[in-house]
Structure formats: structure tokens, C-alpha cells
Amino acid sequence: MVSMRQGPNRRTFLGAAAAGAAFGALPGLARRAAAANREFKIGLFIPLSGPASLFGPTDRACAELAAEEINKSGGILGRSIKLIPTDAGGPPAETAKSAVRLMLEENVDLFIGSHDSATREALVATVKGKIPYIYTPVYEGGECAFNVYCLGETPNQQAHPSIGWLAAERKAKTYYLIGDDYVWPRKTNAETKKYIAANGGKTIGEEYVPYGAPNKFEEVVTRIKSAKPDVVVSTLVGADNVNFNRTFAGFGLDKNIARLAFLLEENTLLGIGADNSRNLYSCMGYFANVPSPANTKFKAAYHAKLGPKAPQLSTIGVDCYAGVNCAHALVAKAGGTNGKKCMAASEGLTFKTAAGPATMRGRQVDKTMFLADCKGTQFEVIKTFANVPSGSACKT
């Protein structure tokens, strides 16, 4: 994702390396204990603290719904799923330490993570492919480590179709890129600029702000006003996305300049508010109001389980529903959690998501993408792009 902070630094990698060394010191013990355990334990890494904790309740609720459904049908290889929710909202090195504890003390069989990219990199360095790791949210693409499986939207699935639509339908020629300063925005924008050029457009501005700082965005918006782009592409996250869009509309730029955001979902749109969402677009693999039979069935089950106080559904959250279902399908097809067998089983793997069946190719997922226009605090899907490849498939 959407890393919620700067990419991993030397301290992060040293912490992850130390954690990995601790795990490697006891190679056979944990695996033998896990084999004897009749529960299928999943370490669920979600943000329970920090700037992304907004998504934590939906992550957990959706994962629990998937586990409940699978357990009613016999579990994973006859073993009942036990989710172990673990905070991934703090420093990556701390999450890596939690991973070691889960492997050694809880004997977990598999990890699912809905968190930022810096934490993903720390976990990959720690786990070293010893158990399957399913990474679920929108991200920058390119993760091909052993026994790692990525489900989220990639730049090819977001930027490619949406930039093409803006060029064709809005005759957009000039673009200004604004993002938080870390790996996801920078790598996503590197790809976005290629799609802009391929559609005959020009990038006339690009800048990054520190994530979570007291960003008021007046200076940024003033520069955008002077540049007069046709489109502003945003890779801002959470509160930064909210503050930028409020400031942008406050300057009156929403009347003539379109905005395209790559992490704009229901929670963030509510924060932006109806008065600030004119000319604002989002391209994601899921919106809560997508009118499909699969989504209607999913929402009915979700609200039946959780009632009127259910956390707001959004793409960050339902990704965990997909993650647990992916784990079920992957382990069942592989006959266990052996890395090589899981890697082989992942090719062409089909599994259940809130939006309907998904298929894995090269340990990434082909997706149907939705381009939505913001109408007040609701998303109106205006274009559907079927079966968009990740553009990030790993070599088999």
C-alpha cells in the first residue's frame, strides 16, 4: 500500500534481519508443533494503531466473516481457522518482531497483511518464505519474493485505464502529480508518467510531501493554480488526501481541474465531504455500491453478521476477505503450506472475493477495475474495465 511512512531504512532492515535470525535459530521445533495443532492459525497483520488505523475495524470484520464462512464448510484441510489479529500500524521492525513471536510461540501456518509497503518489505525479509504470506492492499507492484502472494491493485490496473479514459473523454493533456513521500506514490507515479506520455499527455509538475506532517497544502495548491493542469493525480493517503482535496476545492480549482486519486475509498471521501468532491475521480477494484450479485450477497452477509454498527466497507478492508479466501484456496490446492507446492498451486488459482471470483497469475491478481465519479460523498461508477492484468506478474 500505500506505505504509510517513508520506505524502510537501515534500522528497519537491521531490525527485520535480527528478527529473522531469531526465527532461523529454531528451525524444526515450530513447524513440528504447528503440524500437531489442529487449528489453522493465520497471523492477520492489520493497522490497529497509527495513521491507517481507520481501516483496521473493516479489515478485521471482513477477515472474520471469511473465516466464519470457511469454517462452516469444513475449514482449511479440515482444520478450523483461527485468526490472530496483530497490529501492523507501528514501525516495520516492531511488526517484524511480532511475526517472529507468532511463528515461534503461536506456530502460525500463514500470514495475511493489509498494511503499508515498508512493513511488507520488513516482513518479507523476516519470514523468508518459511510460511505463505498473502499481501492484500493496493500497492506499487513488483513484489516477487518466494512464497509471497499479492492481491491488491497495481499501477497498471489503476493508472493505465483511468489515464486513457481521461485522455479520451476529457481530452486531458497536462497533468500535475502530488503524493506522499515514500515508495508507493513514487513508484506509482513513475508508471503513471509513462501512461500519460503514451496517451499524448505531458507531466508539468510533480511533488511529494512528508506523510502525516501538518500539511495544509496552501503552497502546493497555489503552485497547481499557477501551472493550470487539466488533471491532478493524487497518491496522497488518508488525512493528507482529505486536507489536500479540501484545500483544492477551497481555492475554487475544482470547477475547472479534474482530480484522479489512487487511494480514494469510502472513508476518505466522507472526510473530504460533499462540498469538496466535484470533478474528483477514483479508480479501484472495489466500491461498496458496485451493483453486482457477488457484492450484494457479500454485503448481506456482512451486515447480517455485524448489524447496523458494522464498520464502513471499502476496498481496504474487503481485501482481507479476499485474503482469507485466497489462503483457503491456495492451501487446499497445494495440500499444505509447503512453499514450493504453494507457489506451483498459485498459478491460475481462483478464489472468492467480495466483488466476485479472482484469478492469480504470476502471484498477482487480474482484476476488474471501476472508475468512479464522486457525487457528494458517494461513488458513481462510470466505467468498468474487465479483467485488467496486474502488469506485475512474477516469473514462475
N, C-alpha and C positions, 0 to 999 in steps of 0.2 A: 504494500500500500504505500502507497501513501506512507512513507516513513513519516513519523510524527516529529522528527528531530533531524539533526544532522546525521549523515551516514556514520557508520561505525569508525571510531578512531583506534589508535594503537591500544589504548587502555581497554576498549571493548573487546578487541581481538585477544589481548592477553588474558582477559577475564574468561572469555569463551574457551581459550586454549587450556587454561588451568582447570576449568570445569570438565572439559573433555578428557584431560589426563586423569582426573579423579574417577571418571566413569570407566576409562580403559583399565584402571588398576584392578577391577573386579569383573573380568570378562564373562565367566561362565555362571557365576552364582545367581545373578539377577535373572538371566534367561531361564535357568532351571526352575527358579521359584515361580516365574511367570507361567511356565508350562504347567505347573501344578495348580495354578489358580484357575478356578472355573469361571470367574468373571473376565470379561474382555474389557480391560481398562484403557480408557482414552484420556490422555492429558490434553485438556482443552485450554489453549492459551488465548485469552481474550483480555481487552483492556478494562480492568476493574478500577483503575485509578488513572490519573493523568488526563491530558487533553482529549484523548479518544474515548474516555470512559462513558461518554454519551452513547456509544454503540454497544457497550458491554451487556446491558439488560436484554437487548434483542438478540445478540449473539448467543447468550446462554439459553434464552427461551426457545429459540429455533433449534438449537442443538438438542435440548431436552425433548422437544417434540419428535425429532427424528429418532432419537434413541428409544423413546417410548413406542413408536410405531414398529421399529425393527424388533424390539424385544417381544412385542405381542405376536410377531410372526416367527419367533424362534431364536432371535439374537444373531450373533456372528459365529458361524460354525457351531451352533448350539450353545454358545456362551452368552449370557446376559451382559449387555453393555453397561459399564459403569463410567460415567463422565466424572472427571476430576477437574473442575474449573480452576484455573491458575492465572494470577494477574500477569499480564504482559504489557502493562501501561507504564512501567518504570524503565530504568536504564537497561539496555540489552544484556549487559553482563549479569545483572540480577536475574533476568529471565532465564539465562543460560544455567545459572546455579539451580534454579527451580527445576529445570529439565533434568539435571543430574539427580536431584533428590527424587523426582518421580520415577526415574529409571531404576535407581538403586533401592529405594525404600518402598515405593508403591508397585514396582515391577510392571509399569505400564507397557501395553502392547503397541501403542500407536500414538502419534501426536497430531492434533489439528490446531492450526493457528490462524486467527483473524487479528492481525496486528500490523505494525509498520515494517518496512523493508529492512531497517537496521537490525531489528530484533530477529527477523528471518535469517539474516546473514549470520548473526551470532549463534542462533540455534543450529543452523546447518553445520557450522564449524564445531559445535559441541557434540551433536548427535552422531555425526559422521556416518549417517546411513544405517546405523545399527537397528533402528526401527523405522517403519514408514512415517513420513511427515507430510501431511496434506496442508498446503498453504492456500487459503481461500479468497482473500480480497483482491480488489483491483490493484494492479502493480505495474511496474515498468517493463516486465518481460525478461526473458533470458536466464531464468533460474533452471539449471540443468544438473544440479548435484545429485549424486547417487541416492536413490530411494526417496526423492522429493517429488511431489506432485502438486501442480499449481492449477487452481480453478478460476482465478479472477480475470477480469477484463484486462487486455493489453493495449498498448498504443495502436496497434494495427486494427483492433476491434473498436476503439473509440475514435481516434483522430482520423483514421483513413476514411471511413464512411461519412462522418459528420463534416469534415472539411470539404469533401467532394460535394455534399449537399449544399453547403453554404456558397460554394463557388457557382454551382449550377442554378440554385433557386434564389439566392440573394445577390448574385453577381459580385461576391466579395473578392476584393483584390489585395487589400492591405490588412495586415494582422499585427497585433501587439500582444506579446506573451508576458504574463505575470504569474509567478509561482513562489511557493516557499522554497527556502534554500537548502535542499538536500536531494538525495538520489532520485526519488520518484519524479518530482517535477522536472529536474534537469534532463533525465533520460527520456521522459515522455516528450518533452519539448524538442529534444534533438530529432526524434522521429516525426513530430508534428511539423517541423520546418520542412522536412522532405516532402510531406504530403501537400503543404502549402505551395511549394515550388512546382510540384508535379501538376497542380491544378492552375498554374499560371499566376499564382499569387506571390506576394513579397512580404517578408517579415520586416517590419520597420521599427520594432522595439522589442526588447527582451530584458526583463529584470527579475530579481529574486529578493525576497525579504526574509529575515530570520523568523522561523516558525515560533508562534506563541509570544513574541515580543509585543510590547504595547504599540502595535501597528495601527495607526489612524488612517493611513493611506491618502491623506490630502495631497502630499507631494507627488505620489505616484499618479493619482488621478489627474493632477494638473499637467503632468508630462503627457499623459494619454490624450488629454483635451487638446494640447498643442500639436500632437502628432496626427490627430484625426484619422485613426484607422477605421476600416469598415467593421472589423471584428476584434474583440479582445478575447484571448484564450486564457482561461484561468486554471492553474493547477495549485490553487490555494486550498487549505484544509480547514475544516471546522470553523472556529471563531474568526480566523483570518478571512475565510471565504465570506462569512457573514458581514464583517466590518468593511471589506472591500466593496461588496455589492451595495451596501447601504450608502457608503460614501459616493460611489459612482453615480447612483441614482440621485443622491442629494445635489450633485453638481449638474444634474439635468442631462447627463450624457446618454441615459437610457432611451432617449427619444430617437436618436439617430445612429447609435453604435450598438451592434449586436454583441452579446457575450455568450461564449461557449465554455462550460465548466465540465471538467472530467471527474470531479468528486462532488457532485451536487445531487443529494438524495433528500428524502422527505424531512428529516430532522433539520438539515441545514437550510432548506427552503423555508421552513417555518420560522427560523431565525432571521432570514433575510427579510421576510414579510411581504405582503401583497403589494404594498406601495412601491417596492423596490425591484420587482421581478419582471418588469416589461422588457421585451427584447432579450430575454435570458433563456438559454438552451442547455440541456444536459443530454449526454449520450451514455447510457448504462445498459447492463444486461438484465436489469430488473427494475420495475417500478410497481409499487403496491397496487396501483389501479389498472395494471395491464389486464385487458379483458380476455383471458384465456381460460379454458376449462381446468387446466392444471393449477393455475393461480387461484381460481375460485375455490377449488377443493382444498388447496393448502390453507387459504385464509379461513375457511370454515373450520378446519381442524384446529388451527392456531387460536382462534377466538373462542372456540368451544372449550379448549384446554385452559385458557388464561382469563377469559371473561373480559369485562369492559375496561379493566385496568392493564390490559396487555400492552407491552412496550410497542412503540411505533415501528411498523415494518419498514424496512429499507434494504437496499442491496447489501449494505454492511449489516449483517445480521442473518438474512436468509442464506448468505454464503456458508454459514455454519450448518444450516440444514442440509445444504448440498454436501458439505464436508463429511458429515456423519454418514450420509447415504453413499458417498464415494468410498468411504472406509469399508462399509458393508460389502459393496460390490467387489472392491479390489481384493479384500482378504478372502472372500468366498471363491472368487475365480482363481486366486493363487493357491488356495488350500492352506493358507497360513500367512505369516508375516516375513518370511524369508525375503531378503532384499532382491535377489536376482529373480526369484519367481514373481514377486510383485511388479518388478519393472517389466517383465515379459507380459504379465497379465494386464498391465495398464493400457497397452496398445489396443485401441478400438473399444475400450471399456465404456459401457453405457450405464448411467446411474441416474437416480431421481433428483430433481431439484424443484424449487417452488415454481419455476417458470416452465417446467416440463423436462423431458429427458435430455441429458447432455452426453456428449461423446468425447473421450480423451484421445488425443493424437500427440505423440511425442511428449507425453506427460504434461501437456497443456490442454485446454478445452476449446473446441469450436463453440461459438455462441451465436444465438440470435440477439441482435442489438436493437435498442429502441432509442430513437431521437425524440426528445420531448421538448415542447414549448411550455414555459412556465406561465400558467394562468392563475394569477393571485398566488395562493400557496398550494396549488395543485399542479400535477404534471399532465399535460395533454400530449399523448404520443402522436406524432405527425408523420413518422416514417419508421418502418421496420426493415431491418437488414437481416435476412435469414442466413444462418449457418456461416458466420464470418470466422475464418480461421484465425488462430492466435497470432500467426506470423512469428511465433517464438518457439516452435516445436523443437524438442531436443532430439538429437540423433539416437536411434535405437541401438 
